[in-house]
Amino acid sequence: MPGQSKKDNSAGSRGGEDKAFLEDLGNRVRTTRARRGLSRKLLAQTAGVSERYLAQLETGQGNISILLLRHVAAALDLGLEDLVAEDPQAGTEITAILQLLRRADAEARDEVKQILLEGRRGQATRDRSQCLALIGLRGAGKSTLGPLIAADLGMPFIELNDMIAEMSGLSVPEIFNLYGQEGYRRLERRCLQEAIDGHDRVVLTSGGGIVADPATFEILLASFFTVWLRAAPEEHMARVRAQGDLRPMAGSDEAMGDLKLILDSREALYTRADRTFDTSARSVEACRKDLTASLKADGFVAA
């Protein structure tokens, strides 16, 4: 239409895509319900939603509540991601693979993991030695040293938690409160993949718990040269308190004991990093100088 702005065209295009998505989602719910032999009334009762809501959902009308949709998915014995997947066939295949993996022994699961990792490495076109990830518990110095090291190497800097907050529109504590650890981990993996796909050279810092999610940690290790920043428990505690951030130890009378337990339980995971760098009792500038020199010796070259 003459005089119509690009913004109007873009909005119209998104509206059409949104309508198509809702219609496809509704069809997926309706088809799955039929396949399960459930009436609309029975599914509504099982999911704890109204029949009116379910009817609107199945016909692709109106907006949807993510929490109610989660209840519907559970009532259909599906993960929420299976319902909203852009490629439902892929979602079905992944579900089938997961069922097989749950019945497999540890040796078979390890073989599958190695096959997938080798496939990812074989497809990679980027130089892993020019993609750096700093891992470690809060208070080790990741957020402080990350941008400094990136500047020394002439690389962009990404803080993964900032990406997660930007993508979700929520702070990390809010994500945990609303969606729990599982919801946060899904966002974390998605943002990590976006960082990998979008940067050939980058310095990235992750949350301290990324090592506790095996799938995400394997992706990180396969895609980045990783450095574990470690520090003495007392320094971790002092730095975290200085930042005014007491998670996850707020209100605990045994805060130091909790911190040591976390460090001990994750040490075997953190040591899988390519390098370990201790920041205890050292100034920021001293750490910056030595870590930059170490990375250059490992093959990182300033742009």
N, C-alpha and C positions, 0 to 999 in steps of 0.2 A: 504494500500500500504506500503511495507517495507520501513522503514526509515522516514515515514511521522510523523511529530511531533504532540503532543497533541494540540498545538496551531493551527496548520493547520486544524486538525479535528474539533476543536471548531469553527473556522472561517467558515468552510464548513457547519457545522450544523446550525450556525446562518444564513448563506446565504440562506439555504433551508427554514428556518423558515420565513425569511423576504420575500422570493418569495411567499410562501404560504399565508402570511398575505396580500400582495399586491393583489394577485389573489382573495382572499376572499373579500377584500375591494371593488375591482372592480365589483365583482359579486353583492355585496350588493347595490352599486350605480346603477348598471344597472337594477336590480330587482325592486328597489324602484322607479326608473324613469318610468319603464314600468307600475308599479302599479298605479302611478300617471297619466298615460296616456300622458306622455311628450315625445316628440321626442328629440333626442340628440341635434339637432340644437336649439330647444326652451329652453332646460335646459341650454345649453351653454350661450345663450343670457341672460336668467334670472340671471344666476350666475355671468355673466361678465367674462367668461373664453372662451378660444378658443375651437372650436370643436376638434381640434387635441389633446389638453390637455385632454379633456373629453374622447376621444377615448382611449388614452393611460391609463387613470385612469381606465376605465371600463375593459380593457383587462389585467390589472395588469402589465403593462410595465413601466419601468423607475422609477425614484424617484418621490416623490410627494411634492408639496409645501403645508405646513400646512395652510397657509393663503388662498390659492386658494381652498383647500379642505373645509375650513370653509365657503367660499362663496357657494360652491356646496351644503353643508349640509343645509344652510339657504334656498337655492332655493328649496330644497326638503322638506322644513318645518321640518327639523330634527335638533337636537343638534349635535354638532361635536362628542360628546362622543357616540352618537347612531351609528354613522358610523364606528368608530374605536374600538368599544367594542369588547373585546375578546369573549364574550358570547352574540351574537346578540339577542338570545331569551330572556335573562335576560334584555337586553336593551329595548326590546319591552314591556316587562311586566312592567318595571319601568316607561316607558313613559305613559302606560295606567293608572298605579296607580297615577301618578302625575296629570293626567287629572281629575281623580275622586276626588283627594284631592282639586284641585282648585275649584271644584263645591261644596265641602262639607262646612258645617258651622264650626265655631271655635270649638264648642264642639266635633264634630266628628273628626276634625284634632287632637285635644288634646288626644282623646282616642287612635287614631292610633299611635301617638307619644309614649304614655305610653306603648302600647303593644310592640312596637319595642324596646324601652329601656329595658323593663323587659326581653325580649328575649335575648338581648345582655348581661344583667347581669346574666341571667340563664346559658348562655353558657360560661361565663368567668371562667377561671381556675386560674387566678392570684389573688394575694392578693392586693386589692386596697390600703390598708394601707401601702404597700411597694412601691407604685408608686406615686411620688410627682410631681405636676405641679405648677409652680409659674406663676401667671398671673398679669397683671397690665400694665399701660401705660409706655412708654419709660421714663427712668429716675427714675423709682421707685427702681431700684437696682437688677433687675432679673439677668442680665448677670454677675454682680459682685458677688452676693450672691449664685447664682445657683451652680457653680462649688465648692464653699467653703462648702456649705451644703452637696453636693454630697460626697465630700471628708470626711466630718465628719461622714456620714452615711455609708461609704464604698460602694457607688453606682456609676454606670456610669452616666455621665452627657450628656444631649442632648440639644442643642439649635435648636429649630424647624426651625428657619430661615436659619441656616446653612445647615440643611437637604434639605430644599427647593432649596437653591442656588446650592448645590451639584447635586441634581437630575436634575435640569433644565439647569445647566451650565451657569446660569445668576445670576446677583445680584438681590436683591429684587426690587430696583428702575427700573431696566431693565425689570423685569417681569411685573411690573405695566404699564410701558410705552408701551410694546409690546402687552400684553394680557389683560390689565385692571385688575380691582379688582376681577372680576369673575374668570379670569384665575388664579390669585394668590390664591384665596380661594380654587379652585379645587386642586391645588398643596399642599396647606396647609393641606387639609383633607386627601389627599393620604399619605403625609409624617407622619401625626399624626397616621394614621392606621398602617403604617409600624413600627413606634416606639412602638405602643401597642403590635403588633404581635411579635416583636423582643426582648422585654425586660420584664422580670418578676419583676425586681427591677430597678428603674431608677428615676433620677431627671430631669425634662424637663422644659424648659422655652419657652413660646410662644410669638408671637407678640402681641402687645397691642390690636389689633383689632379682635382677634379671638372670642371675646365675641359677636361681631356683626354678626357672621354667626351662626344662631341658630342650624343648624344640626351639625356643627363641635363642637360647644361649648357643646352641649348635649353629644356628644361622649367623650369629654374631662372630663366632670363632672362625667360621668358614669364609667370612666376608671381610674381616678386619684383622689387622695386626693389633693384638690386644696387650694392654699394659695394666697390671693390677697395681693400683696405688694403695699401699697399706700404711698403717700407722699403729702405734701402741694404743691399747684400749683407752688409756687415760687421755691421750691426745684426741682421739675420736670424740670422747665425751666432752672435753673442754671446747672443741671447735663447734660441735653441734649446739651446745648450750650458748656459746657466744653468738650463734646465729639466731637464737631464740626459738629453735625448732627442736622439740623434745620427742617427736615421733621416732620409733614406736615405744618410747620408754616413759612417756608422760604419766605421772602419778604412781610410778613404781618405786617402792622402797628398796628394791634390789636392782636399781638401774644398771650399776656397773656389772653385776652378775649376769643380767640379761644381755648386756652388750657383749661380754666375753663369750657367752653361749652362742650368740649369733655369729661372732667371728669364728669361733671354733667349728661350728656346724658348716660354715661356708668355705673354710680354708681350702679343703680339697678341691672345691669348684673353682675358687679364685686362682689357685695355682695352675690351672689349665691354660692360663694366659701365656702369651709368648714371652713376656718379661714381667718381672716384679720390681717395683720401685718404692723404696721406703721413704716416706716424707716426715718421719718422726724427728722432732728436735732440729728441724732445719727451716731456714727462712724461705719465703716464697721465691725470691730471686735465685737462691742457691739451687732449689729444686728445679726451677725453670732452666737454668744454665746446664745443669747436669743431665736432665732428662732430654733436653733438645740435643745435646751432644751425643747422648746414647742412641737416640732415634736416628740421627744422621749416620752414625756408625752402622745401624741396622739397615740402611738403605734409603731412608727418607731424605729427600732433597728439597731444599727451599726453592719455591718458584721464583 
